[in-house]
Each structure stands twice: as structure tokens, then as C-alpha cells.
Amino acid sequence: MDSPRIQSGTLAFRKVNLALFAAGFVTFITLYDVQPLLPEFAQEFGIRPAWASLPLSAATFTLAVAMLLAGTLSETVGRKPMMMGALLLTSILALLTAFCHSFSSMVALRFIQGMVLAGLPPVAMAYLSEEIEPVTIGTAMGLYISGNAIGGMSGRLFTATVTDFFSWNLALGMVGLISLGLSIYFAFSLPPSANFRRRPLEYRYFFTSVLQKLRDPHLLCLYGISFMVMGSFVTMFNYITFRLLGGEYGLSQTVVSLVFLTYLLGAYSSSVVSKLVNRFGRFLTVRACVATMFAGLVLTLAKPLPLVVLGIAVFTCGFFGAHTVASTWVGRHAKTAKAQAAALYLFFYYLGASISGTVGGFCWAGASWQGVVWFIGLQLLSALAFTAILARLSAGLGKVQLPARG
């Protein structure tokens, strides 16, 4: 018999939210701390922008692949031990990247770091779906994703500014130390799982579970949306720095890093989007979020810098809203093996980041920012197509008229 779920307003609810906020912060600060440094890597190591993206793309690729197994492994190891190990190891690896003296060694360390980080995102989503009262899980998921947003913003701001005044080595080393402290806080703060049911590690279960999820057309559409919106988001922030640092604007690393303050708006949008879901339903909300991303993308084509920054802000709000709705939808739709469903969602999410983040570099080299915008625009149109398919599927089940709660 399951234990009572954690309800909103309780001490346990606050502890879970703060601990997972810290976990999301560490995940994104260690994953994306190198993103504003791509122009720095291109110059220091004498490589093209597309290759300079490899420290980020290598981590997101191995993260995507390893998460397929991480969700299943957590069914045996346990949710909290799996997350603790991932946070502590990624903090140590972040420290080690500060001592890299060659581009190949950095890519190798980031390759390993992606595998280690896989032990957190799908497991955190599964933990929330098991331990939090269903009516408040949207709020809890939004706060966790807010931690992701603020961690990603802080990492980008911090590393860019420290690099501008000192060096990227010092910046990455300090990120590792901050992450280590937050990981220790997480270990002591997160309540142990109360509704987790341990099962032996079975490879047959892993493959049957994956195939079951890949046969579900609703989940496939949600996975397609995650691939497209995350690929768009990473491509935007990978190459907008090249544009702002270049001859068109000639800004410094510190000034360019201020663009990442738009993540605060993303954190806000992810925390309030559940209210829109309750009012308008998941389908209309996710479509509106993708359309918002498209509107922001078009604004970045403008020449005046304030309009470019406004476009980035609008794009960011749309992204975090779409991610919050889609990720919560996966947890609500999957009836069994929720960790595996979450892992597959995040597999496509980070696979989109890895592939699109590097392909966008060739678009930049071939047609500058206009090429990047065309590439992102095609991805967003594909995401809208997935929402249309999802609407037809929902209509076939007679659910499209009912706003989905949570």
C-alpha cells in the first residue's frame, strides 16, 4: 500500500522543492557553463564554430543516451541514491575541466560528464510523480524546471564574466566548487522515497519498456516536441553569442552574458504555465508556447539590439513553457514505468540539443544569423506539426474538450 503523497504547503513539500531546485540548478550550471565560452574555445584552440560546440554537444549526446538506462537503473538503485551520485560526480568532473590544456581532453571529460548527469533528470521527474500529490505535481515540476532555468542562466553569466576578467579555467573551477556545495545540501535535504518500489535490474524489462513507450503515439508526439524545441533553444544560445561578439555589435563577454538574464523570465513562465493548462488545456497551451518561440525568433532578425534582446526573451519564455507542459504531460500520460517514459522524453530532448547545437554551427558558417534563424524556424514548424497530430489523437479519444488538470 502506498504512503500518503506529499501535499502543497507542508514542510516536506518545501524541502522537496528546495532540494530539487538545487539539483536542477547544479544540473544546468554544470551542463551549460561552457556555452558562452564557445567563441573563446574557437579562438584559443583555432577551430571552427561548429567544432567549438563539441564540449556542449558531447555532454548532451551522452546525457541523452545514458538517460535511457538511468531511468531503469534507478528502479533498482533507488531514486535518491541515484540522484546523489549524479550530482556529486558531475561536480567533481566540472572541477577537473578547469585543468584541461587541450580541446580533446575537454571534450573527453564533457563526454563522461554527460553520462554521469544522466542519473538526475529522469529520476527527478519520476520522484516527483511518485511522491507529490497529483493536483500539485505541475507546481512542483515547474519549480524544478525553474531551478534548471536559473542554473543555466547563472552558469552562463558567471563563466562569461569571470572569463572576461580572468580565464575560463578559473570560471569552470569555481562552478565545480559551487556545485559540490549544493550537491551536499541536496543529499541532506531531500526526503527519502516513500512510494518507490524497488525491482531487480532486468534487461528484458528495459527493452520491453522502451518499445512499449515508442509504440504510444501520444508519447511519440511529445518526444518529437521535446526534440524540436530543445534543439531550437540550444541553437539559439550557442550562436547568438557569436553574433553579439562579432563585428555587427562588437560587445564584450560580460555584456553579452547579460542576455542570459532572460532565463529569469523563463523560470517565471515555467512556474505559472500550469495555471494556463488548468484554464485552457495542455494542447492549446503547448501550441501557444511554441508559437511564442517562433515570434521571438522572428524578432531576433531585427538590427536594433533592444529588439534582438526582446526576441531572445520572448523565445525563452515560450521554450520553458513548452518544456514544462510537455514534460508534465509525459508523467501524467504514462501509466507504468514512469521513469522510463521520462527518460525517453529527455533522451529526445538532449538528442535535439546535441544534433541541432552542432548543425546550427554550419548554418552560421554558411549564412550567418539568417541561416541559423531558418534552421530554428524549420524545427519550430515541425514542433507545431506534432501538436496538431497530438490534437487529432486526443480528439479521437474524446479528451480534447476537457482541460487537463495538473
Salt bridges, closest charged atoms under 4 A:
ASP2 OD1 - ARG197 NH2 3.38
ASP33 OD1 - ARG110 NH1 3.32
GLU75 OE1 - ARG79 NH2 3.55
GLU130 OE2 - ARG79 NH2 2.36
ASP216 OD1 - HIS218 ND1 3.98
ASP216 OD2 - HIS333 NE2 2.81
GLU248 OE1 - ARG243 NE 3.19
GLU248 OE2 - LYS303 NZ 3.60
